[in-house]
Amino acid sequence: MSEEKNVQDFCSDDEVIAPPAETEEVTAPEEENAGYPEQTETENSAPEEERHGGYFDTFPNGPALHHPPSPSVKEILKKTSGNSVSRELIDSMIEENRAAFAELTAKNEALAAQNDTLLAANESLQAQLDSLGERLDRLTAQVVNTNRAVTMHETIEGNLNKELQNYKNDFYGKLATPFLMQMISLCIEMTKELEELLDEIAASEEPTGHEDVVSSLSYYVEKIRGSLVNSGVEMERPEEGEKMDPLKHQIVRTIPSDDPEMNGVIESVRSSTYTYNNKILLRAKVAVYKSK
């Protein structure tokens, strides 16, 4: 029964093969040829090898099937309809098909297993990637917070240093201002005496004997000015002809003028402006024009 079923599995409904007899040959039943026109002797007059296209040979027990290049079972059965078929060849082809199917099934299962392995590895890598992304976000937040803290620390440190420097300047300024004011006053007085002596020498036609005094006063005036500069005092002498600045200049004399544009213009300078730590210690003494 199994052999009969194997043969019928590879045949269509209209190509049913009769079960083999107990003899060695399997012949198609007469029903298989029903509906087909009978062949005449003229059609069958050609040798059997020519009628079958060289695929069959004549043997004492009937034609035997050669193995054509990869024919299917149905094609063989169609070509050999009405002729005896080798049972061993059909069984061999069935086994070959089963083996090929089993091999393909095994390959498919192996590929499915590899796919499952790759999917599991992909899920593992995705989990690791998500974990690394979370760690990167945390590190980024820490870096931002650290930079913010460093910036705040630098700002606070800069403000403290600035306040400390201002405190030092104010402290030293308060201590040094009285002494500096005395030095400035002394420098102004000595400069004034020096200018008067120079004017007297220039007005006299004969030597006055004040040359040595002028030389000594000039020396001491330069020394005092150098000490003031080294102490941080800045001296700014205004130019004649520029506008008077009430923040830096002190008017000691006014000269009447008919020109309105000359109002407030410096006519002469008596002393310089003395500044210490951006604070004016003493304004320059100037004479200015005043329009009527």
C-alpha positions as CSV (number, residue, x, y, z in Angstrom):
1,M,0.0,0.0,0.0
2,S,2.8,2.4,0.7
3,E,4.3,2.0,-2.7
4,E,0.9,2.6,-4.3
5,K,0.4,5.8,-2.2
6,N,3.9,7.1,-3.1
7,V,3.2,6.8,-6.8
8,Q,-0.2,8.4,-6.5
9,D,1.1,11.4,-4.5
10,F,3.1,12.6,-7.5
11,C,0.3,12.2,-10.0
12,S,-2.7,14.5,-10.7
13,D,-6.3,13.4,-10.4
14,D,-6.5,12.5,-14.1
15,E,-3.1,10.6,-14.0
16,V,-3.8,7.8,-11.6
17,I,-1.5,4.8,-11.9
18,A,-2.9,1.4,-11.3
19,P,-1.4,-0.5,-8.4
20,P,1.4,-2.8,-9.5
21,A,0.8,-6.5,-10.0
22,E,2.9,-9.1,-8.4
23,T,5.0,-9.3,-11.5
24,E,8.1,-7.2,-12.0
25,E,6.4,-4.8,-14.5
26,V,3.9,-2.1,-13.7
27,T,1.5,-1.4,-16.6
28,A,-0.9,1.4,-16.9
29,P,-4.6,0.4,-16.7
30,E,-6.7,0.5,-19.8
31,E,-8.7,3.4,-18.3
32,E,-5.6,5.6,-18.6
33,N,-5.8,5.4,-22.4
34,A,-9.5,6.1,-22.5
35,G,-10.4,9.0,-24.6
36,Y,-7.1,9.0,-26.5
37,P,-7.1,8.0,-30.2
38,E,-5.6,4.8,-31.0
39,Q,-2.3,4.9,-32.9
40,T,-2.2,3.3,-36.3
41,E,0.6,1.0,-37.5
42,T,1.9,3.9,-39.6
43,E,2.3,6.1,-36.6
44,N,4.0,3.3,-34.7
45,S,6.0,2.1,-37.7
46,A,9.1,4.1,-36.5
47,P,11.4,2.3,-34.2
48,E,10.6,2.6,-30.5
49,E,13.9,4.5,-29.9
50,E,12.9,7.2,-32.4
51,R,9.3,7.5,-31.1
52,H,10.6,8.2,-27.6
53,G,13.2,10.7,-28.7
54,G,16.1,8.5,-27.6
55,Y,15.0,8.4,-23.9
56,F,14.1,4.8,-24.0
57,D,15.8,1.6,-25.0
58,T,14.2,-1.7,-26.0
59,F,14.7,-4.5,-23.5
60,P,13.3,-8.1,-23.5
61,N,10.9,-7.1,-20.7
62,G,9.9,-3.8,-22.2
63,P,11.4,-0.3,-22.4
64,A,13.5,0.9,-19.5
65,L,13.7,4.6,-18.4
66,H,16.9,6.5,-18.8
67,H,17.6,9.4,-16.2
68,P,16.8,12.6,-18.2
69,P,18.2,15.9,-16.9
70,S,16.2,16.6,-13.7
71,P,12.7,15.5,-14.9
72,S,9.8,15.6,-12.4
73,V,7.9,12.4,-11.5
74,K,4.8,13.7,-13.2
75,E,6.7,14.5,-16.4
76,I,8.2,10.9,-16.4
77,L,4.7,9.4,-15.8
78,K,3.2,11.5,-18.6
79,K,6.0,10.5,-21.1
80,T,5.8,6.9,-20.0
81,S,2.0,6.6,-20.1
82,G,1.0,3.2,-21.3
83,N,4.5,1.8,-20.7
84,S,6.1,0.0,-17.8
85,V,7.8,2.2,-15.1
86,S,10.7,1.2,-12.9
87,R,9.5,1.1,-9.3
88,E,13.0,1.5,-8.0
89,L,13.5,4.8,-9.9
90,I,10.4,6.3,-8.6
91,D,11.2,5.3,-5.0
92,S,14.7,6.7,-5.5
93,M,13.4,10.1,-6.8
94,I,10.9,10.2,-3.9
95,E,13.7,9.7,-1.4
96,E,15.9,12.3,-3.2
97,N,13.0,14.8,-2.9
98,R,12.5,13.9,0.7
99,A,16.2,14.3,1.4
100,A,16.3,17.7,-0.4
101,F,13.2,18.8,1.5
102,A,14.7,17.7,4.8
103,E,18.0,19.5,4.0
104,L,16.1,22.7,3.1
105,T,14.1,22.4,6.3
106,A,17.3,21.9,8.4
107,K,18.8,25.0,6.7
108,N,15.7,27.0,7.4
109,E,15.7,26.0,11.0
110,A,19.4,26.9,11.3
111,L,18.7,30.3,9.7
112,A,15.8,30.8,12.1
113,A,18.1,30.0,15.0
114,Q,20.7,32.4,13.7
115,N,18.0,35.1,13.3
116,D,16.9,34.5,16.9
117,T,20.5,34.8,18.1
118,L,21.0,38.0,16.1
119,L,17.7,39.5,17.5
120,A,18.8,38.6,21.0
121,A,22.2,40.2,20.4
122,N,20.5,43.3,18.9
123,E,18.3,43.6,21.9
124,S,21.3,43.3,24.2
125,L,23.2,45.9,22.2
126,Q,20.2,48.2,22.2
127,A,19.9,47.9,26.0
128,Q,23.6,48.7,26.4
129,L,23.2,51.7,24.0
130,D,20.3,53.0,26.1
131,S,22.3,52.6,29.3
132,L,25.3,54.4,27.7
133,G,22.9,57.2,26.6
134,E,21.6,57.6,30.1
135,R,25.1,57.7,31.5
136,L,26.1,60.3,28.9
137,D,23.1,62.5,29.8
138,R,24.1,62.3,33.5
139,L,27.7,63.2,32.7
140,T,26.6,66.0,30.5
141,A,24.4,67.4,33.3
142,Q,27.3,67.0,35.8
143,V,29.6,68.9,33.4
144,V,27.1,71.7,33.0
145,N,26.6,72.0,36.7
146,T,30.4,71.9,37.3
147,N,30.9,74.7,34.7
148,R,28.2,76.7,36.2
149,A,29.7,76.3,39.7
150,V,33.2,77.2,38.4
151,T,31.9,80.3,36.7
152,M,30.0,81.3,39.8
153,H,33.2,80.7,41.9
154,E,35.3,82.8,39.5
155,T,32.8,85.6,39.6
156,I,32.6,85.6,43.4
157,E,36.4,85.4,43.6
158,G,36.8,88.3,41.2
159,N,34.3,90.4,43.1
160,L,36.1,89.6,46.4
161,N,39.5,90.5,45.0
162,K,38.0,93.7,43.6
163,E,36.4,94.7,46.9
164,L,39.7,93.8,48.7
165,Q,41.7,95.9,46.3
166,N,39.3,98.8,46.7
167,Y,39.5,98.4,50.5
168,K,43.3,98.4,50.3
169,N,43.3,101.5,48.1
170,D,40.8,103.3,50.4
171,F,42.8,102.3,53.4
172,Y,46.2,103.3,52.0
173,G,44.5,106.4,50.4
174,K,43.2,107.5,53.8
175,L,46.6,107.0,55.4
176,A,48.5,108.5,52.5
177,T,46.2,111.4,51.5
178,P,47.3,113.8,54.3
179,F,51.0,113.2,53.6
180,L,50.5,113.4,49.9
181,M,48.5,116.7,50.3
182,Q,51.5,118.1,52.3
183,M,53.9,117.0,49.6
184,I,51.7,118.5,46.9
185,S,51.4,121.8,48.7
186,L,55.2,121.9,49.3
187,C,55.8,121.2,45.6
188,I,53.4,124.0,44.6
189,E,55.0,126.5,46.9
190,M,58.5,125.6,45.8
191,T,57.5,125.8,42.2
192,K,55.9,129.2,42.7
193,E,59.1,130.5,44.4
194,L,61.2,129.1,41.6
195,E,59.1,130.8,39.0
196,E,59.3,134.2,40.9
197,L,63.1,133.9,41.1
198,L,63.3,133.0,37.4
199,D,61.2,136.1,36.6
200,E,63.4,138.3,38.8
201,I,66.6,137.0,37.1
202,A,65.0,137.5,33.7
203,A,64.0,141.1,34.6
204,S,67.4,142.1,36.0
205,E,70.2,143.1,33.7
206,E,72.8,142.4,36.3
207,P,73.4,139.1,38.1
208,T,71.3,138.9,41.2
209,G,73.2,136.1,43.0
210,H,70.1,133.9,43.0
211,E,71.5,131.4,40.5
212,D,72.6,128.9,43.1
213,V,69.2,129.1,44.9
214,V,67.4,128.5,41.6
215,S,69.5,125.5,40.9
216,S,68.8,124.1,44.4
217,L,65.1,124.8,44.2
218,S,64.8,123.2,40.8
219,Y,66.6,120.1,42.1
220,Y,64.2,119.7,45.1
221,V,61.1,120.4,43.0
222,E,62.0,117.6,40.6
223,K,62.7,115.2,43.6
224,I,59.3,116.0,45.1
225,R,57.5,115.5,41.8
226,G,59.3,112.2,41.3
227,S,58.2,111.0,44.8
228,L,54.6,111.9,44.1
229,V,54.7,110.0,40.8
230,N,56.2,107.0,42.6
231,S,53.4,107.1,45.2
232,G,50.8,106.9,42.5
233,V,49.9,110.6,42.2
234,E,49.1,111.7,38.6
235,M,49.8,115.3,37.6
236,E,47.9,116.9,34.7
237,R,48.7,120.4,33.6
238,P,45.9,122.0,31.5
239,E,46.7,123.8,28.3
240,E,46.2,127.5,27.8
241,G,43.3,128.2,25.4
242,E,41.2,125.1,26.2
243,K,37.9,125.2,28.0
244,M,37.9,125.2,31.7
245,D,36.6,122.0,33.4
246,P,35.1,122.8,36.8
247,L,35.7,119.3,38.1
248,K,39.5,119.6,37.4
249,H,40.1,123.3,37.4
250,Q,39.8,126.1,40.0
251,I,39.4,129.7,38.9
252,V,41.7,132.0,40.8
253,R,41.3,135.0,38.5
254,T,39.1,136.2,35.7
255,I,40.0,138.4,32.7
256,P,37.2,140.4,31.1
257,S,36.6,139.8,27.4
258,D,34.4,141.3,24.7
259,D,34.3,138.0,22.7
260,P,31.5,135.7,23.9
261,E,33.4,132.7,22.5
262,M,36.3,133.3,24.9
263,N,34.1,132.9,27.9
264,G,35.5,130.1,30.1
265,V,38.7,129.8,28.1
266,I,41.9,129.3,30.2
267,E,44.2,132.4,30.0
268,S,47.0,131.1,32.2
269,V,47.8,128.1,34.5
270,R,49.1,128.5,38.1
271,S,49.3,124.8,39.0
272,S,48.5,121.3,37.8
273,T,45.6,118.9,38.7
274,Y,46.7,116.1,41.2
275,T,44.9,112.8,41.1
276,Y,45.4,109.7,43.3
277,N,43.5,106.4,42.8
278,N,41.2,108.1,40.3
279,K,40.3,110.7,42.9
280,I,41.1,114.4,42.5
281,L,43.2,115.6,45.4
282,L,43.8,119.1,44.2
283,R,42.3,120.9,41.2
284,A,44.5,123.0,38.9
285,K,44.5,126.8,39.6
286,V,43.8,128.7,36.4
287,A,42.9,132.2,35.2
288,V,40.0,132.3,32.6
289,Y,38.4,134.8,30.3
290,K,34.9,136.1,31.2
291,S,32.7,137.8,28.6
292,K,30.9,141.0,29.5
